[in-house]
């Protein structure tokens, strides 16, 4: 899995600014950023969301 995979999984929920920021991060940092950004976007359970998208096991 790569940072690009995380960005693709979040592309329907996050604004372009967040997606562009995540591209510049390593995978671990991108996941942390995604968790925060998804919560701010109204996703109540970012972990479940990323699991559904195949990002987390």
N, C-alpha and C positions, 0 to 999 in steps of 0.2 A: 504494500500500500504506500501511496505517496501523498504529498501535500495536495497535488492536483486532484486526487481521488476525493479528498475531504472537501475541496472547493466545489467540485462537481456535485457532490451529495447535498451540499448546502445551497446550491445556486438558485433553487426555487424559493428559498425562504429568506435569504439575506440580501441586503442591498449591495450594489456593485462595489461600493467603497470597502465594505467588510471583506468581500471576496478578493479584491485586489490586495488588501493588507495581508490576508492569509497566504497568498501566493509567495510572498517574500519570506515566510517563516519556515523553519524546519518542521517536520511532521509532528513532533510532540508539542511544539508551540502552537501550531495550527489547530491541533485538537483542542487545546486549552482555550484558544481564541474562539473557536467554533462553539464550544459549550457556553461561553459567556454571551456571544452574539446571538445564539439561538434562544437563550433565555430572554434576552432583551427584545427579541422578535416575537415573543409570545409562545414559544415552544416550552411547555411545562416540564417535559422530561427529555432533555437533549441526549441523554444516554440511550434511551429507547429509540429516539429518532435516528441516531447514528447506527444503532444496531439494525434497524429496519433497512437502512441504506447500504448495509454490508460493510460499514466502516469499522464497527466494533463487533467482537464476537459475543 
